[in-house]
Amino acid sequence: AGPASRGKAIANLLERFDPEEKVAAILPVEEFDDHHYIVFATEQGIVKKTPLMDFSNPRVTGIIAIKIQEGDRLLSAKLTDGEQDIFLGTYLGKSIRFPEKQCRAMGRATMGVKGIQLAEGDVVVGVDIVGQAGAMLTVTENGFGKRTDVSQYRPQNRGGKGLIDIKTSPRNGPVVAQKLVDEEGEVMIITSAGKLMRTGVKGIKVQGRNTQGVKVIDAGEEGHVVAVARLREVAT
């Protein structure tokens, strides 16, 4: 479909879909095997790792993937090989990176363990699986953003308070999204007014963790950034 079309409701693909339920993640999987896992993360900083094979027999009514505590919600799901680091970034500009091995594999009908200790009013907004290469792109509500090399985020123990990822203020606003990017990639940034900007990652300034970022999109006087997406292909 074209950019202006509304698309089809994902709920139509499931026989049972609670009216209050929303899609949190879409994860393409080519083959189910015994060597990969799915890592789940919630807004309240809970993480869980489950063997990919546990999802090899889906039902049209859906199957339980993770138990969610009251007041929490699933934020993201990522495919891993069991040897990477888990990265969590928060609304108020904190982040934590810890070895995936600190999360033991659990079955589907479990809640998981604490990935980050959140301050009052803070929630997780970004989840990624990181290695030794790449940079973390952080984008805020007021259209500011920056890239920071993953080496700037030293690994810590799971469940800690984390490090500063970006200095949030009334000028740049709280964090909307964090994405692992490489220099050759592209991203799309979308605002509450429906404005969309597609830009090369190279054009976004590289800065350290304890900075506010630079203006990457004008969201308008009444608008704000609502989402950021990585693009798989580079436009020619």
N, C-alpha and C positions, 0 to 999 in steps of 0.2 A: 504494500500500500504506500501511497505518497505521504509526504510530511504532514499534510493538512487533514489526513483521514483520522478517524477515531479508533480504528482497530477493533479487535474482538475481545470480549471479556474472557480472561483466563479461567474464570469460575465455570464457564460453560464446558470446560474439559473434564471437570470432576462431577460425579453424580451427587456428592454431598459437599456443600460449601456453605458454612455458616455465614449469615448475612453480615455479622460483625467481623468476619475473618478477612484478612487481606494478604495478597502475595508478598512475601518478604524477599525471596531469592529465586532465581532461575539458574540452574546449574547444568550445562551440557555435559553428558557423559557418553563417551564412545564405546566403552567396554567395562564391565564389572569384573574386578579381579581381587586378589588377596593382598595386593601391595599398596593400595591407596586407602585414604580415609576422607571423610567429610568432617570439616571443622565448623561447628555452629557457634555463633556469638549473639548475645542479646544486648539490648539497650542498657541493662543494669550491670553489664560487665561479666556475665556468666559465659563460660566457654565449654564446649564439649566436643570430643573427637570420637567418631563412630566408624568402624570398618565399612568401606564402600559396599562390600558384598552383602551387608545387612539390608541393603535397599534393592537387591537384585530381583525381588519378586513383588513389584508394585501392584496395587489394586485400583480399580477405577474410582473407588470411594476414598482412596488415599490411605496412607499408613502413618503411624506415629513416628516422628523424626526426633523430637525432643520434648520433654515436659517443661512447660513454662510456668514460672511462679506468678501469682496474682500481682498485677501492676507492672509486669515486665512484658516484653514482646521480642520475638526473633528479629534480628537485624540483618544477618547475612549467613551464607553458607559457602565454604570454599573447599575445593578439592586439593589434597596434599599427598605427599609420598611418605610422611612420617619423619622426615629429616630436616624440615624447615623451621623457621621462627614464625610465631604468631604476632601480628602487630595490631594493636587496638588504639584508636584515636578518639578523643572526646570533644563534646560540644564546647567546653570551656578551654580547649587548647592544650590538654595534657595527652600523653601517649605512653604506651608501654610496649616493649618488645621482649618476648621470652621464648625459650626453646619449646618447640612443639612436644618434645619428649616429656615435658613436665605435666602434660595432660595424658593420663592413661586412657586407653581405648575403653569406651563404655557402650552398652547396648542402646537401642533406639529409645526405649521408654524410661529414660533417666534425665535428670536436670543439668548435670554438669558441675563444674567447679568455678570458683571466682578467678577471673582473669586479671581484673584491675580493681583497686579500691577507689571508688568515686567520691568526690566531694559533694556536699549538698547542692542539689540543683543541676548536677552534671549527668550526662548520659553518653554512652558510646555512639559515635556517628560513623566511624570508619573501621573496617576490618580488612586485613590483607595477610597474605602469606609471603614472607620475604626471605631472601637469601643474601648473597654477598654483593649483588649488583642492583643497579636501579636507584631511583629517587622517589621520595614520598611527596606527592603533590597535595597541598592543603589549600582549600578554597573556603572563604568565609561568606557570610550572608550579604555583606555590603560590596561584594565583588572583588575582594582582595585575594591574592594567592601567591604561593611561592613553591619552589622545589627545594628539597633538602636531601642530600645523599643519605642512603640508608646506613652508611657507616657512622653517621652522627647520632644514631640511636643505639647506644650500647645495650646489649642483652641484659635483662634483669631477671629476678625471680618472679614467677607468676603470683598474682595477688597483691603486688605492691602499688604504691601511689603513682608511679611512673615519673616521666620527665616532662618539661615544657616542650611542646611541639611548635606552638606559635603564640605570640603575645596578643591576646584578644582585648579589644577596647571598643568604646562607642564608635571610633573611627572605622575599624574594619569589621566589627561584629563577631559573633560566635562562629564556630566552625560548622560548615554544612557537609563537607565531604573530604575524605582523604583517599587517594588512589596511588598505588604503586605504578610508576611510569618509567619508560625509557626515553632516551633523547630523540629517537626516530618516530615516536608515536604521536597520536593526536587525541584531543579530548573535546567533548561538547559540554558547554556550560549553559544551563537553562534557568530562566528567571520566572518569578511568580506572575509576570505579565505576559508570559509566553514567548519572550525573546530568547533566541538561541544563537550561541556563538560557537563556531568550530575553529579550533586553533591548534597549531603545532606545539608540542611540548617544549621545543627549543626556544619558543618565544616567551616562556615564563621564567622569570629570573630565579637563579639559584641563590639561596640565602641559608644562613644557619638557623638553628632551632629557635633561639630567643630573639625573634624579629616579628614584625607585623605583616610582612609581605608587601606587594605592590598591587596597584589597580590592574585587574585583568579584564573586567567587563563592567560597563555602566548599566546598573540595574534600574536606573530611573529614580525619581524622587520618592515614589510610593512603592517601588518594587524591591525585591531581594532575590538572591540566588537560592534556588530550591533543590537543584540536583546537578551532579557532574557524572559524565559517563566516559569511559575509555573507548576509543575506536580501534578495532582490530586491523583495519586496513588504512594505509596512508593514501590520501587523494592524489591523483596524477593530473 
